[in-house]
Amino acid sequence: MLHSLDAPPRATKVAGAPSAISWAACSPLSAVPVSVRLALVSGSPRNPDRFTCSDQALARLALSQELVRLSDAAASMVPADSDQSVDPGERVRDATRLVEQVQRVLTAAVLYEREAGTSWDTLGSRMGNATGESVHERFIAEVKNWRRRLAQPQQEAEPEGCAEDGRAPDVVCEPMRAGELLDAWAVARGLGADSTDEHPITGHVPSPSAADELRALEAAIEHAGETRLARDVLAGLLERQATVLDEIAVEIDDPSAAARASDSRIRAAEIRQDESRP
């Protein structure tokens, strides 16, 4: 059970927590055009910050969340003051749940390592000389599910953990909010190499490149086409894609990127024009 990261009321401040979050891992939301922000949140309560965070950063936040769950669950078992009031076998049941949480931590670690480019063979060697093939078979379904979720942060149906119901915010739906709470949890406990660091988690996860954002947008656009997502959302994704392609065209002097940007804008304009017709 995740206690310390269950989302408090927005006005609540955790003692010792930083007053504001400052990410190195995500580009400023203000850099995302207003039209895209509106399109991304159309019909959805989620923050439109998904595409300004790298997949590796999101995977690291997810790993930190699972580790917090494990830490809190283990700590809750340390006091013996309730032993006389619990049923026989209760501690074994609690320990079994800890083992299950350890498995979730391991899965999250594998997802992070894969986003960081670690090979299956290397993962196998770190897991007791297992083969890369056996580790691949064990975790590939989780990797595919994770990447599917990365491609659909604005789907209409609420993924588990995304709803505003007091649970910890999902890192794909609300990475900024999740990161803020993770930093607060670590700061309150004095964790991290530098005790003065107000962002011991979000200040040290990988920053996204334009290519990272482009890949995320392309996956989301493909998903939007497959699932017939709201047309205004698709148009917003295409407009953001055009902006990123323009940045790439300037950075590496690539005329083909500029041409792709133009095509994306034309497609977005056509969608918006179709939507405006009676």
Rosetta blueprint (number, residue, H / E / L):
1 M L
2 L L
3 H L
4 S L
5 L L
6 D L
7 A L
8 P L
9 P L
10 R L
11 A L
12 T L
13 K L
14 V L
15 A L
16 G L
17 A L
18 P L
19 S L
20 A L
21 I L
22 S L
23 W L
24 A L
25 A L
26 C E
27 S L
28 P L
29 L H
30 S H
31 A H
32 V L
33 P L
34 V H
35 S H
36 V H
37 R H
38 L H
39 A H
40 L H
41 V H
42 S L
43 G L
44 S L
45 P L
46 R L
47 N L
48 P L
49 D L
50 R H
51 F H
52 T H
53 C E
54 S L
55 D H
56 Q H
57 A H
58 L H
59 A H
60 R H
61 L H
62 A H
63 L H
64 S H
65 Q H
66 E H
67 L H
68 V H
69 R H
70 L H
71 S H
72 D H
73 A H
74 A H
75 A H
76 S H
77 M L
78 V L
79 P L
80 A L
81 D L
82 S L
83 D H
84 Q H
85 S H
86 V L
87 D L
88 P L
89 G L
90 E H
91 R H
92 V H
93 R H
94 D H
95 A H
96 T H
97 R H
98 L H
99 V H
100 E H
101 Q H
102 V H
103 Q H
104 R H
105 V H
106 L H
107 T H
108 A H
109 A H
110 V H
111 L H
112 Y H
113 E H
114 R H
115 E H
116 A L
117 G L
118 T L
119 S L
120 W H
121 D H
122 T H
123 L H
124 G H
125 S H
126 R H
127 M L
128 G L
129 N L
130 A L
131 T L
132 G H
133 E H
134 S H
135 V H
136 H H
137 E H
138 R H
139 F H
140 I H
141 A H
142 E H
143 V H
144 K H
145 N H
146 W H
147 R H
148 R H
149 R H
150 L H
151 A L
152 Q L
153 P L
154 Q L
155 Q L
156 E L
157 A L
158 E L
159 P L
160 E L
161 G L
162 C L
163 A L
164 E L
165 D L
166 G L
167 R L
168 A L
169 P L
170 D L
171 V L
172 V L
173 C L
174 E L
175 P H
176 M H
177 R H
178 A H
179 G H
180 E H
181 L H
182 L H
183 D H
184 A H
185 W H
186 A H
187 V H
188 A H
189 R L
190 G L
191 L L
192 G L
193 A L
194 D L
195 S L
196 T L
197 D L
198 E L
199 H L
200 P L
201 I L
202 T H
203 G H
204 H H
205 V L
206 P L
207 S L
208 P L
209 S L
210 A H
211 A H
212 D H
213 E H
214 L H
215 R H
216 A H
217 L H
218 E H
219 A H
220 A H
221 I H
222 E H
223 H H
224 A H
225 G H
226 E H
227 T H
228 R L
229 L L
230 A L
231 R H
232 D H
233 V H
234 L H
235 A H
236 G H
237 L H
238 L H
239 E H
240 R H
241 Q H
242 A H
243 T H
244 V H
245 L H
246 D H
247 E H
248 I H
249 A H
250 V H
251 E H
252 I H
253 D L
254 D L
255 P H
256 S H
257 A H
258 A H
259 A H
260 R H
261 A H
262 S H
263 D H
264 S H
265 R H
266 I H
267 R H
268 A H
269 A H
270 E H
271 I H
272 R H
273 Q H
274 D H
275 E H
276 S H
277 R L
278 P L
